[in-house]
Amino acid sequence: MRSTKDRIRQALSFEIIGLIIVTPLFAWLFAHPMDQTGILVLMGATGATLWNYIFNLGFDHLLRAWRGTTSKTLPLRILHAVGFELTLLVLLLPIFAWWMGISLFEAFLIDIAFAAFYMVYAFVFTWGYDLVFPPEAATSR
């Protein structure tokens, strides 16, 4: 399993790259000011970073208990990405609605758009991260 140091590097790398991509995209797509969008994205990223660590730790413990390893097949990678994004959506929905001054339904639509983006991004990022920093090798560091 990954060390705490490696998990922190993974979570921070994921969020920083995501912020660089999503902040201007969010402002442009949903016609909100960049400063309002930037603060919202930072709040979301902070929550997502904490949740990323907790979710990945729990997911790896479940994998190890179930399969004896933390390596992921393609279906497990899909389950991981979908599970993370669905739980994050539930956590962030009220914050999106409050900060943007919009209804929960409007916030839900915006959140769905970003969940879809981040689901693909999480899949690609995590796979790439596992190739660059293999999970089983992380335990020996």
C-alpha positions in Angstrom: 0.0 0.0 0.0 1.0 3.6 -0.5 2.7 5.5 2.3 1.2 8.6 3.9 3.9 10.7 2.1 3.0 9.2 -1.3 -0.7 9.6 -0.7 -0.2 13.3 0.1 1.9 13.7 -3.1 -0.8 12.0 -5.1 -3.7 14.0 -3.7 -1.8 17.4 -4.0 -0.7 16.6 -7.6 -4.2 15.6 -8.5 -5.7 18.8 -7.1 -3.1 21.3 -8.4 -3.3 20.0 -12.0 -7.1 19.9 -11.7 -7.3 23.5 -10.5 -5.2 24.7 -13.4 -7.6 23.1 -15.8 -10.9 23.6 -14.2 -10.9 27.2 -12.9 -10.9 29.0 -16.3 -13.1 26.3 -17.8 -15.7 26.7 -15.0 -15.7 30.5 -15.3 -16.1 30.4 -19.1 -18.7 27.6 -19.3 -21.0 28.9 -16.5 -20.4 32.7 -17.1 -19.3 33.5 -13.5 -16.5 35.9 -12.6 -13.1 34.3 -12.3 -12.5 35.4 -8.7 -15.9 33.9 -7.5 -15.1 30.8 -9.5 -11.5 30.6 -8.2 -12.6 30.8 -4.6 -15.3 28.1 -5.1 -12.8 25.9 -6.9 -10.3 26.3 -4.1 -12.9 25.4 -1.5 -13.9 22.4 -3.5 -10.3 21.4 -4.0 -9.6 21.6 -0.3 -12.5 19.4 0.5 -11.7 17.1 -2.4 -8.1 16.8 -1.3 -9.1 15.7 2.1 -11.7 13.4 0.7 -9.2 12.0 -1.8 -6.9 10.9 0.9 -9.7 9.4 3.0 -11.4 7.7 0.0 -8.2 6.3 -1.4 -7.1 4.9 1.9 -10.4 3.2 2.5 -10.5 1.9 -1.1 -7.0 0.4 -0.8 -7.9 -1.2 2.6 -11.0 -2.8 1.0 -9.0 -4.0 -2.0 -6.3 -5.5 0.2 -8.9 -7.3 2.4 -10.9 -8.5 -0.6 -8.1 -9.3 -3.1 -4.9 -9.4 -1.1 -3.4 -6.6 -3.2 -4.0 -2.9 -4.0 -3.5 -3.3 -7.8 -6.5 -2.3 -9.8 -8.1 -3.9 -12.8 -9.9 -1.8 -15.4 -13.4 -2.4 -13.8 -11.9 -1.5 -10.3 -10.4 1.7 -11.7 -13.9 2.6 -13.1 -15.5 1.8 -9.7 -12.9 3.8 -7.9 -13.4 6.9 -10.1 -17.2 6.7 -10.1 -17.3 6.1 -6.3 -15.1 9.0 -5.5 -17.0 11.4 -7.7 -20.4 10.4 -6.5 -19.5 10.8 -2.8 -17.7 14.1 -3.5 -20.8 15.4 -5.3 -22.9 14.8 -2.2 -20.4 16.6 -0.1 -20.0 19.6 -2.3 -23.5 20.2 -3.6 -24.6 22.5 -0.7 -21.4 24.5 -0.9 -21.8 25.1 -4.6 -25.4 26.3 -4.2 -24.6 28.6 -1.3 -21.5 30.2 -2.8 -22.9 30.8 -6.3 -26.3 31.9 -4.9 -28.2 29.4 -7.0 -30.7 26.7 -6.4 -29.7 23.2 -5.4 -30.9 21.9 -8.8 -28.7 24.4 -10.7 -25.8 23.5 -8.4 -26.5 19.9 -9.1 -26.3 20.5 -12.9 -23.0 22.4 -12.5 -21.7 19.7 -10.1 -22.6 16.9 -12.5 -20.7 18.7 -15.3 -17.6 18.9 -13.1 -18.1 15.4 -11.7 -18.1 14.1 -15.3 -14.9 16.0 -16.0 -13.2 14.9 -12.8 -14.3 11.3 -13.2 -12.4 11.1 -16.5 -9.6 13.2 -15.1 -9.4 10.9 -12.0 -9.3 7.8 -14.1 -6.5 9.1 -16.3 -4.5 10.8 -13.5 -4.7 7.8 -11.2 -3.6 5.4 -13.9 -0.8 7.6 -14.9 0.3 8.1 -11.3 0.3 4.3 -10.8 2.5 3.9 -13.8 5.0 6.6 -12.6 4.8 5.6 -8.9 3.7 1.9 -8.8 1.6 1.2 -5.6 3.4 -1.9 -4.5 6.8 -0.2 -4.9 5.5 2.7 -2.7 5.5 0.4 0.4 9.3 -0.2 0.0 10.0 3.6 0.1 
